[in-house]
Amino acid sequence: MKLKNKRFLVIGGAGFIGSHTVEYLIKNDVKEVIVFDNFFRGKKENLMSSLNSKKVKVLEHGGDILQNDILENSLMGIDGVFHFAALWLLQCHEYPESAFKTNVEGTFNVINSCRKKKIKKIVFSSSASVYGDALEEPMPETHPFNSKNFYGSTKIAGEAMLNAFHYRYNQNYVGLRYMNVYGPRQDYSGAYVAVIMKMLDSIDKNEYVTIFGSGKESFDFVSVKDCARANILAMESEIKQGFYNIGTGKKTSLIKLANTLYNILGKKKKIRFKKNTNSTLVKNRIGCIKKAAHDLKYVSKFDLEKGLKELILWRENHKKKNEEK
Ligand SMILES: NC(=O)c1ccc[n+]([C@@H]2O[C@H](COP(=O)([O-])OP(=O)(O)OC[C@H]3O[C@@H](n4cnc5c(N)ncnc54)[C@H](O)[C@@H]3O)[C@@H](O)[C@H]2O)c1
């Protein structure tokens, strides 16, 4: 779909990946971008620079994907929908019922409302979590779904529903399976923070960085900016239906990650290893990005070390600002 003069609804647009996507969207000659978010985890401050643009609005009447009437109403005159709203991995682990409500029922509501309002395309945030541990490296999109956790299972359900709506009602969609996303605006203080933020926190406090496992566990760390661009490419593409890995195609072990963070910060290394007893944590996950490169013209543009420096700088400034408040 050509983006020119089109109107987009960004569900979960005040969150981490969503807010970066809004920023990329308004660099294009789109007509309007409406953010639909219940601010459960999203923040207005994530949209600060975007809200300087007259093209961007935050939905006035709230925005919860469990409120069908408000959801359907917000889709009036919309051309394309980006769907980011979800509960995160560890939260789904602790609260499976809420995970089902938001990630499965909520996603059904989004797709069904889009179908009713004849939305041209949905770009859905899936996850590499659908795969579980990698049986081959890098994992192609045909890799089996070996997820063993609730989060992964909700994403599998979301993907399956999109497929069913496509074949039953011709609802077009692209689903993006992001690898491990990092970058500015990533949550670093809540109950559910990702591995890079946990490591930075320990380094800040001069505590040991704890690696659960041997340190050889490897992941594909991808910049949030690559993910945001991938969303735009997915909406722009002529693809009517499909799932794509979004990562860098490169693997980084946890020990290398910890060492890189220590080197950037110039601090003395304190790393310890503990047995991994957490069933939500996979050991290996690197995505093959050939299909996304071919169909969506996606390439990863951000080098990990450069990206980590940017993240560290943002985190330090953000912490300082919060302390001054
Ligand atoms: N961050 C990652 O590493 C990663 C990796 C793979 C997939 N994903 C997926 O990408 C998407 C975006 O992730 P993120 O890291 O930006 O998460 P995030 O939590 O920062 O953003 C999600 C947004 O959805 C909103 N939201 C939650 N429940 C809602 C509801 N019921 N109605 C309306 N809005 C609601 C939140 O307030 C938040 O702003 C999610 O679907 C996530 O599962 C993220």
The ligand as an ORCA input file, in Angstrom:
! r2SCAN-3c Opt
* xyz 0 1
  N      10.410     -5.757     22.762
  C      10.727     -6.947     22.277
  O      11.894     -7.437     22.452
  C       9.744     -7.727     21.440
  C      10.196     -8.899     20.818
  C       9.269     -9.624     20.065
  C       7.966     -9.188     19.933
  N       7.554     -8.048     20.570
  C       6.152     -7.643     20.400
  O       6.128     -6.341     19.851
  C       5.003     -5.610     20.341
  C       5.467     -4.296     20.942
  O       6.409     -4.595     21.973
  P       7.027     -3.458     22.882
  O       8.316     -3.975     23.380
  O       6.953     -2.150     22.173
  O       5.990     -3.495     24.081
  P       5.390     -2.277     24.966
  O       4.829     -2.902     26.175
  O       6.374     -1.189     25.108
  O       4.213     -1.762     23.999
  C       2.927     -2.334     24.001
  C       1.926     -1.197     24.080
  O       0.618     -1.749     24.079
  C      -0.153     -1.072     25.069
  N      -1.225     -1.987     25.496
  C      -1.131     -3.073     26.309
  N      -2.333     -3.630     26.483
  C      -3.214     -2.895     25.759
  C      -4.604     -2.983     25.526
  N      -5.359     -3.921     26.110
  N      -5.177     -2.067     24.710
  C      -4.441     -1.087     24.138
  N      -3.113     -0.951     24.330
  C      -2.508     -1.848     25.124
  C       0.823     -0.722     26.167
  O       0.381      0.347     26.969
  C       2.063     -0.373     25.360
  O       2.100      1.001     25.032
  C       4.312     -6.521     21.344
  O       3.247     -7.171     20.689
  C       5.387     -7.526     21.713
  O       4.825     -8.755     22.099
  C       8.421     -7.309     21.319
*
